[in-house]
């Protein structure tokens, strides 16, 4: 994604790590809480990367955990919100829901 074999300054947070974490959270949520089939797409426009994960349960919105013991997990959507430049979800034709997030390559 960066065009280089290694990360130049590994001690610093890198946008590609944020992208991987967001992709993992959205994909695992789709598989855990959505309905098959689940599909993921990654695209880029200039310095912005979009990860979008779709599943077949449009009636079940992505909902952040509330009032839950942090040790029981369920806070991935908060992580997505903190790490992305923009995020959201939509329903689109044929019974499909898509959760998405944008990461800026800085």
SVG drawing of the C-alpha trace seen along z (x, -y; Angstrom):
<svg xmlns="http://www.w3.org/2000/svg" viewBox="-35 -13 48 30">
<polyline fill="none" stroke="black" stroke-width="0.4" points="0.0,0.0 2.9,-2.4 4.9,-1.5 7.9,-0.5 9.1,2.8 9.3,1.5 7.8,-1.2 10.3,-4.0 9.6,-5.0 8.1,-2.0 8.1,-3.8 5.4,-6.1 1.7,-5.3 1.2,-4.6 -2.0,-5.1 -1.7,-1.6 -1.9,-0.1 -5.1,-2.0 -6.5,-0.7 -5.7,2.9 -7.3,2.5 -10.4,0.9 -10.7,3.6 -10.4,6.3 -13.1,4.8 -15.6,4.2 -15.0,7.6 -15.2,9.5 -18.4,7.6 -19.9,8.5 -19.1,12.2 -20.2,12.2 -23.3,10.1 -24.3,10.0 -25.9,12.6 -24.0,14.4 -22.8,13.5 -20.3,11.0 -18.0,9.2 -15.2,6.7 -13.8,4.1 -10.8,1.9 -10.4,-1.1 -8.3,-4.2 -8.8,-7.7 -5.7,-10.0 -4.6,-9.8 -7.8,-8.3 -8.5,-4.6 -12.0,-3.2 -12.8,0.1 -16.4,1.3 -17.9,4.5 -21.4,5.6 -23.6,8.3 -27.2,9.5 -28.9,8.1 -30.0,4.6 -32.5,4.6 -29.7,5.0 -27.7,1.7 -24.1,1.6 -24.6,0.6 -21.8,-0.4 -21.7,1.5 -23.2,-0.5 -23.2,0.4 -21.0,3.5 -18.1,4.6 -15.0,3.6 -13.5,7.1 -16.4,8.6 -15.4,6.7 -17.8,5.1 -16.1,1.8 -14.8,2.2 -17.1,-0.4 -15.7,-3.0 -12.2,-2.0 -13.3,-2.5 -14.7,-5.9 -11.5,-6.9 -9.1,-5.7 -11.0,-6.8 -11.4,-10.2 -15.0,-9.3 -17.2,-6.3 -20.8,-5.2 -23.2,-2.6 -25.9,-2.4 -28.5,0.0 -28.5,0.4 -30.8,2.5 -31.4,6.2 -31.3,6.5 -27.8,5.4 -26.1,3.3 -22.6,1.8 -20.4,0.5 -17.6,-1.7 -14.7,-3.8 -12.1,-6.1 -8.5,-6.4 -6.3,-9.2 -2.7,-8.3 -0.8,-10.9"/>
</svg>
